[in-house]
């Protein structure tokens, strides 16, 4: 092997270690739930230095813990299946690759089913289903808007006309901007996506972006970044095509061929109710206010 090839391989190996925080975890088995998540996607998952009954340590770190809705689901799955749980912090774009390379055996990171992702990995049944909402400045919320009185799609297009929308990169909300807004009204601007929801939310708070689409629990959590100025814009859901509604559910990602673990996860998910899931998410959203 040529030196140049060896050197390149070493660089690639080192970069994978940085992304995973800890090396030496390839070849995982189903005896442990080895879970990848960003640890930076409130209220689904985030990093904290405070250990509590809600947290799990982040593998390969000292004094860093993961909290959030995903972590509570992970803990519940571990209890039901009677297996230890490991949390690995992995950047979003490397989650699927890490699963395929057996560095983890599950993605539990607020990830939604898409045809593109399903071509690469398998998905469990949803572990949370939500509505689409928008984060906006309080000044832009029409009078009377609420969960029981959502804005129609026609009124939403009128509100957004001439303004820019922003979202985190590589999430369905960013796809929705293009499909349901900029492709329909050329005056609506699709701003370049940013790395995280908090970064997008701060642009909305500062007025450099008009609105940010996301699942309702995410929008509710982002309000905590600037509760004096930010609010939820509730919208009707009937404009979203049936094929796109899967983007408002989140699923566990499992490597193709690992049918044993996929079946175990689906069996475990069936053992806690929608009301339990809603309660866990509500509690996580409250804790994320202080994260």
Residue pairs with C-beta under 8 A, 6 or more apart in sequence:
13 23
16 23
16 94
16 103
17 23
19 90
19 91
19 94
19 98
20 60
20 88
20 89
20 90
20 94
20 98
20 103
21 58
21 59
21 60
21 61
21 88
21 89
21 90
22 59
22 60
22 61
22 88
25 34
25 59
25 88
25 103
25 104
26 101
26 102
26 103
27 102
28 34
28 102
28 103
28 104
28 105
29 105
30 83
30 105
30 258
30 260
30 261
30 264
31 83
32 83
32 84
32 85
32 86
32 105
33 74
33 77
33 78
33 81
33 83
33 84
33 85
33 86
33 105
33 106
34 86
34 88
34 103
34 104
34 105
34 106
35 70
35 74
35 85
35 86
35 87
35 88
35 104
35 105
35 106
35 107
35 108
36 88
36 90
36 95
36 98
36 99
36 103
36 104
36 106
36 107
36 108
36 109
37 44
37 45
37 66
37 70
37 71
37 87
37 88
37 89
37 90
37 95
37 107
37 108
37 109
37 110
38 45
38 89
38 90
38 91
38 92
38 95
38 109
39 45
39 46
39 47
39 58
39 64
39 66
39 87
39 89
40 46
40 47
40 89
40 196
41 68
41 92
41 109
41 110
41 196
41 197
42 68
42 197
42 198
42 218
42 221
42 222
42 288
42 291
43 68
43 69
43 217
43 218
43 220
43 221
43 281
43 284
43 285
43 287
43 288
44 68
44 69
44 70
44 109
44 110
44 217
44 218
44 250
44 284
45 66
45 67
45 68
45 69
45 70
45 71
45 109
45 110
46 66
46 67
46 68
46 288
46 291
47 58
47 64
47 65
47 66
47 67
47 89
48 55
48 64
48 65
48 66
48 67
48 291
49 63
49 64
49 65
50 65
51 57
51 65
52 65
52 67
54 67
54 71
54 72
54 283
54 284
54 287
55 65
55 66
55 67
55 71
56 65
56 66
56 71
56 74
56 75
56 85
56 87
57 64
57 65
57 66
57 87
58 64
58 65
58 66
58 87
58 88
58 89
59 86
59 87
59 88
59 89
60 88
60 89
61 89
64 89
66 87
66 89
67 284
67 287
67 291
68 284
68 288
69 110
69 128
69 217
69 280
69 281
69 284
69 285
70 108
70 109
70 110
71 87
72 280
72 283
72 284
73 108
73 127
73 277
73 280
74 85
74 87
74 108
75 85
76 268
76 272
76 280
77 85
77 265
77 268
77 269
78 84
78 85
80 268
80 271
80 272
81 264
81 268
88 98
88 103
88 104
90 98
90 104
92 109
92 169
92 170
93 170
95 107
95 109
95 111
95 253
96 107
96 117
96 120
96 121
96 253
98 104
99 105
99 106
99 107
99 121
99 253
99 254
99 255
100 120
100 121
100 255
102 255
105 254
105 255
105 258
105 261
106 252
106 253
106 254
106 261
106 265
107 121
107 252
107 253
107 254
108 127
108 252
108 253
109 253
110 215
110 218
110 250
111 117
111 250
111 251
111 253
112 171
112 172
112 246
112 247
112 248
112 249
112 250
112 251
113 123
113 246
113 247
113 249
113 251
114 172
114 246
114 247
117 123
117 253
120 256
121 253
121 254
121 255
121 256
122 253
122 254
122 255
122 256
122 258
122 262
123 251
123 252
123 253
123 254
124 251
124 252
124 253
124 254
124 262
124 265
124 266
124 269
125 251
125 266
125 269
125 270
126 249
126 250
126 251
127 250
127 251
127 252
127 269
127 277
128 217
128 249
128 250
128 277
128 281
129 248
129 249
130 215
130 216
130 217
130 248
130 249
131 215
131 216
131 234
131 237
131 248
132 173
132 176
132 213
132 214
132 215
132 216
132 235
132 237
132 240
132 248
133 213
133 214
133 215
133 216
133 219
133 220
133 232
133 233
133 234
133 235
134 211
134 212
134 213
134 214
134 219
134 232
134 233
134 235
135 200
135 201
135 204
135 211
135 212
135 214
135 219
135 222
135 223
135 230
135 231
135 232
135 233
136 204
136 210
136 211
136 212
136 230
136 231
136 233
137 204
137 205
137 207
137 229
137 230
137 231
138 229
138 230
138 231
140 159
140 210
140 211
140 233
141 231
141 232
141 233
142 151
142 155
142 159
145 151
145 233
145 234
146 234
147 234
149 234
150 234
150 235
150 236
150 237
151 159
151 233
151 234
151 235
151 236
152 235
152 236
153 180
153 235
153 236
153 238
153 239
156 235
157 181
157 184
157 185
157 188
160 181
160 185
160 188
160 210
160 211
161 185
161 187
161 188
162 187
162 188
163 188
163 189
163 210
163 211
164 188
164 189
164 190
164 191
164 209
164 210
165 177
165 181
165 182
165 188
165 189
165 190
165 191
165 209
165 210
165 211
165 212
165 213
166 177
166 191
166 192
166 193
166 194
166 200
166 203
166 204
166 209
166 211
166 212
167 173
167 174
167 176
167 177
167 193
167 194
167 197
167 200
167 212
167 213
167 214
168 174
168 193
168 194
168 195
168 196
168 197
168 199
168 200
168 214
169 193
169 194
169 195
170 193
171 214
172 244
172 247
172 248
173 212
173 213
173 214
173 215
173 247
174 193
175 244
175 247
176 213
176 240
176 244
176 247
177 190
177 213
178 190
179 244
180 239
180 240
181 188
181 190
182 188
182 189
182 190
191 203
191 209
193 200
194 200
194 203
197 212
197 214
197 218
197 222
198 222
198 225
200 209
200 212
201 212
201 222
201 225
201 226
201 230
202 225
202 226
203 209
203 212
204 210
204 211
204 212
204 230
205 225
205 226
205 229
205 230
211 233
212 219
212 222
214 222
215 248
215 250
216 232
217 281
217 284
217 285
219 232
220 232
220 285
221 284
221 285
221 288
221 289
222 230
223 230
223 231
223 232
224 288
224 289
237 245
240 248
252 265
252 269
254 261
254 262
254 265
